[in-house]
Amino acid sequence: MKYDVIIAGGGPAGATTAFYLAKQDVRVLLLDKAVFPREKVCGDGIAPRAVRSLYRMGLQERLDGHFNKFHGFRFAGAGKSMVENRIPATPRFPDHGYIIRRYELDKIILDHARDNGVEVWENCKVTAPLVHNGRVVGVKAIRDGKETVLESSVVVGADGHSSPLGKAMGLLVDNPLYLGICVRQYFEGVEDIGDYLEIYPESGVNPGSGWVFPLTRDGVANVGVGVMLYHAQRHKISLHRYYDTLLHHSYHVAPKMKNARPISPLRGAILRLGLGGSKVECPGMILVGDAASMTNPVSGEGITYALETGEMAAEHILDSRMSGKGFHIDPAEDSFREKLEKRYRSYFRLGTLSVKWANKNALMRPMLAAVSRRERWREHMIRVLMHLKH
């Protein structure tokens, strides 16, 4: 079987790539080992920048009125204080985000791609790239218990942080500077939540950070904690101990959780961050989303960059058709990584360094105390955190 493009992975990055290609009449096949809906460990916060991408895809009516919107942020500040602010209005981005379980969001985006002409094979596990003379020319996969060989002009790896395709081609970089770990769980009966994302770099979980993201206004929330891998290794951090501290012994979060009841198991995940955990491309194949290490090192948010790199990947593939060779991608001729670096490198580099050197109570608390005094500074902090400047 021969396709123009084969995409491994049906999450937001893969489904977005497929959507934009199918809109241009590209014969695209999307494969995923799961059957949707399926679980995905995430904080479930859909930032304003991601909302812009979803609206551009035509999904506003599917989201509005169906999921909880958030309109601001709440941070644990200096001492026992809190720092709060609404999302500042900007010409380019909406003044709100959503909190949507990935169990629901990913199916919405995948179904939207399918409705726009994408051929989707669920319950189909990609096992290896098909390589000829050093070039990826398709994939091997198992469907209905049988191995099948699928050829294509281009392969897109949207297969997550562990990216079997990226690993097989030597594209993954396991540097702790660009790896994070997190755990999260759903609760009901969480008190004092509404339409703000709540972020808690409290002393008991520092240099990590906890969060409480309200899925509904009546007490259902996503509660979790995350930390950079190099911090965890250096300080011998137990993430489960940090999580227990957040739930039961922290100043801000523990009171909210005193009558809360878990409604899901505790689940964990690894994050590739800041564009440093992946080489992104090789002849015939590019990576997107988590596989391309496109998670914000400051906020840990990845959906924005899954959507944006999916659209960028589609444009990159469509541009390759102009070369006269049909769909033909080769880093030596036109580098996808260079396009990602041009768009994100300065922000990601600054974010990576700030988390490494400034994510300490001795620096963070005074900074938050200063920021809390002026609305203009609070708005600037939110724009930086959510990457709302470009």
C-alpha positions, 0 to 999 in steps of 0.5 A, a space after each residue: 500500500 502506498 500513501 503520500 504521507 503516513 503519520 504514526 500517532 493520533 494525538 493532537 500533533 498527528 491529527 493536526 498534521 493529518 487534518 491540514 494535509 487532507 485539506 490539500 487533497 494529500 493521501 494521508 494515512 494515520 495509525 494509532 495503537 489505541 482505540 479512541 478515546 484513550 487515556 493520556 497523562 496531562 494537566 489538561 489545561 488548553 492555553 489561549 495559544 492552543 485555543 487559537 489553533 483549535 478555533 482555526 481548525 473549526 472546533 470552536 462550536 465543539 468546545 464552547 459550552 461543553 467544557 470549563 473555561 479558565 480566565 486567569 491564573 493563581 500562583 502561590 506567592 511569597 510566604 502565605 500570599 497568593 498572586 492572581 490575575 486574569 489573562 490579559 487581552 491581546 489582539 492575537 490570542 483569546 482571553 481564555 483557555 479550557 480544561 479538557 480531559 485528553 480522553 475527550 480532547 484527543 478524540 475530538 481532534 482525531 474525529 475532526 481530521 477523519 471527518 475532513 478526509 483522513 484515513 485512520 487506522 486505530 488499533 494498529 501498532 507501528 513497530 518500525 520504520 521502513 528504511 531504504 538506502 538510509 531513507 525512511 520510505 514507510 513503516 511496518 505495523 501490526 493490524 488485526 494480529 498481522 504484520 503489514 508493510 506500508 509505503 509512503 513518500 513521507 513519514 511523520 512521527 507523532 508517537 509521543 515522548 518515547 517515539 519508537 520511530 525516532 528511537 529507531 532512527 537515532 533521533 532521540 536525545 536523553 539529556 536530563 536537561 530536557 526531560 521532565 516527570 510528572 504525576 496526576 490524578 482526578 478528584 471530586 470534592 475539591 474546594 475553592 476552585 473556579 475558572 483559574 488555573 492554580 499553580 503551586 511551587 510550594 516549599 514542600 515540592 520545590 524545585 518542582 511545582 504542583 497544580 490544581 486545574 478545575 475540570 468543572 465548577 463543582 469541585 472536579 479537578 486535575 491535581 498533579 506535581 512535576 519536576 525536571 529530571 535533573 532536579 529529581 536526580 540531583 536531590 533524590 526526589 521521590 515524586 510520590 512523596 512530593 505528591 503526598 506533600 502537596 495533597 496533605 501538607 502544603 499550605 495552599 493545596 491541602 485545605 482544598 483537598 481535605 474532603 476530596 475523593 480520588 476518581 482515577 488512579 494516580 498516573 505518571 508520564 515523562 516529558 521531552 521539553 524545550 526542543 533539546 530532547 530530539 533531533 526532529 528529522 532524517 531523510 524521509 521523516 520528521 517528528 512533531 509534538 512530544 516526539 520532537 521535544 516540543 513541550 514548554 519548559 516553563 509551564 510544562 504545557 505541550 498541547 499548544 506546540 503539538 497543534 502548532 508543529 502539526 500545522 508547520 509539519 503539514 506546511 513543510 511537507 506541502 512545500 516539498 512538493 514544489 521541488 518537482 520531486 513530489 513529496 520529498 523531505 530531506 534535512 540537507 535540502 530544507 530543514 524542518 528543525 531549522 524552522 522550529 528553531 527559528 520560531 521557538 528557540 529563543 523562548 525555549 532556551 530562556 525557559 530552560 535556563 530559568 527553570 534550571 537556575 531560577 526555580 528556587 525558593 530563594 529567588 522565586 518567592 521574592 520575584 513573585 512578591 514583586 510581581 504581585 504588586 503591579 498588574 502590569 507585571 502580573 500580566 507580563 508574567 502570564 504572557 511569558 508563562 503562556 508564550 503569548 508574545 509571538 
